[in-house]
Amino acid sequence: MEFFCYHRDRPGSATLREKFVEEHWSYMDRYDAQLIARGPTLDGETATGSVHIIDLPGPAAARTFAFDEPNYQAGVYRDVMVRRWRNLLGRTMWEFPGGREGGNRYLVLGLGAGEAEEPPPGRSDDLIAYGPLLSDDGATWLGTAALVRATDRQAARTLLDPDRYAGIEVHAWEFGGRR
């Protein structure tokens, strides 16, 4: 089962985040083979959160992954979103044809109700990861999470149809992992 985890930083936690960077990366190394995508959301150079899309045995394993994470344990994050997710592109971020470099990257989150939205036609070259956010049992669509290459925030926002969502968030994002 695939899961989308988004840890949002507490304001002013950058120093604490820096203190635990090696512990965070070491923790993620244990899950390397299961990660579909990972990386920080940013406001300029300052991290505002951490995205992990991962394949795990079930909801309990996903919660363990999210809440045992060293930055969470240290108090870096103010909240955590853990949702089932389905990898509609069938690849990892490392398999994205556009690679790690070039262009702006964004996390686009749309929260809604109803039927899941398929990836938009004509945008496949820019999609890094795309899939529905689902209830724990996978039966109810709760929204969509996507990682996308786009010229700017507004272009990233157009990935999702605003009439289908109660709200759409767009966060600058970059490929994660050891540097």
Residue pairs with C-beta under 8 A, 6 or more apart in sequence:
1 55
1 56
1 57
1 58
1 59
1 62
1 84
1 138
2 36
2 53
2 54
2 55
2 56
2 84
2 85
2 86
2 87
2 131
3 53
3 54
3 55
3 56
3 59
3 62
3 65
3 82
3 83
3 84
3 85
4 51
4 52
4 53
4 81
4 82
4 83
4 84
4 85
4 131
4 133
4 145
5 51
5 52
5 53
5 54
5 62
5 65
5 66
5 80
5 81
5 82
6 41
6 49
6 50
6 51
6 52
6 80
6 81
6 107
6 109
6 145
7 49
7 50
7 52
7 66
7 69
7 71
7 72
7 76
7 77
7 79
7 80
8 41
8 48
8 49
8 77
8 78
8 79
8 80
8 81
9 17
9 47
9 48
9 49
9 50
9 76
9 77
9 78
10 75
10 76
10 77
10 78
11 78
13 75
13 76
13 77
14 46
14 47
16 71
16 74
16 75
16 76
17 47
17 71
17 76
19 74
20 70
20 71
20 74
20 76
23 70
23 71
24 50
24 69
24 70
24 71
25 177
25 178
27 68
27 69
27 70
28 35
28 38
28 52
28 176
28 177
31 52
31 54
31 65
34 54
34 55
34 56
35 52
35 53
35 54
35 92
36 53
36 54
36 55
36 87
36 92
36 93
36 129
37 51
37 52
37 53
37 92
37 93
37 128
37 129
37 147
38 50
38 51
38 52
38 53
38 93
38 175
38 176
38 177
39 50
39 51
39 93
39 105
39 147
39 173
39 174
39 175
39 176
39 177
40 47
40 48
40 49
40 50
40 51
40 173
40 174
40 176
41 47
41 48
41 49
41 50
41 51
41 107
41 171
41 172
41 173
42 48
42 171
42 172
42 173
42 174
43 172
48 171
49 77
49 171
50 71
50 77
50 176
51 107
51 147
51 173
51 176
52 65
52 66
53 85
53 87
53 129
53 131
53 145
54 62
54 65
56 62
56 65
59 82
59 84
59 136
62 82
62 84
63 82
66 72
66 80
66 82
67 73
67 80
71 77
72 80
83 133
83 134
83 135
83 142
83 143
83 145
84 133
84 134
84 135
84 136
84 137
84 138
85 131
85 132
85 133
85 134
85 145
86 131
86 132
86 134
86 138
87 129
87 131
88 118
88 119
88 130
88 131
88 132
89 119
89 124
89 127
89 129
89 130
89 131
93 128
93 129
93 147
93 175
96 127
96 128
96 129
97 125
98 125
98 126
98 128
98 149
100 175
102 149
103 149
103 150
103 151
104 149
104 150
104 151
104 152
104 156
104 172
105 128
105 147
105 148
105 149
105 150
105 172
105 173
105 174
105 175
106 147
106 148
106 149
106 150
106 153
106 156
106 170
106 171
106 172
106 173
107 145
107 146
107 147
107 169
107 170
107 171
107 173
108 144
108 145
108 146
108 147
108 148
108 156
108 157
108 159
108 160
108 168
108 169
108 170
109 133
109 143
109 144
109 145
109 168
109 169
109 170
109 171
110 117
110 143
110 144
110 145
110 160
110 164
110 165
110 167
110 168
110 169
111 133
111 142
111 143
111 165
111 166
111 167
112 141
112 142
112 143
112 144
112 164
112 165
112 166
113 141
113 142
113 166
114 141
114 164
115 141
116 132
116 141
116 144
117 132
117 144
117 160
117 161
117 164
119 127
119 130
119 146
120 159
123 148
123 159
126 148
126 149
126 150
127 146
127 147
127 148
128 146
128 147
128 148
128 149
129 145
129 146
129 147
130 144
130 145
130 146
130 147
130 148
131 144
131 145
131 146
132 141
132 142
132 143
132 144
132 145
133 141
133 142
133 143
133 144
133 145
134 140
134 141
134 142
135 142
143 165
144 160
144 165
146 159
146 160
147 173
148 156
148 159
150 156
150 159
153 170
153 172
156 170
157 168
157 170
160 168
162 168
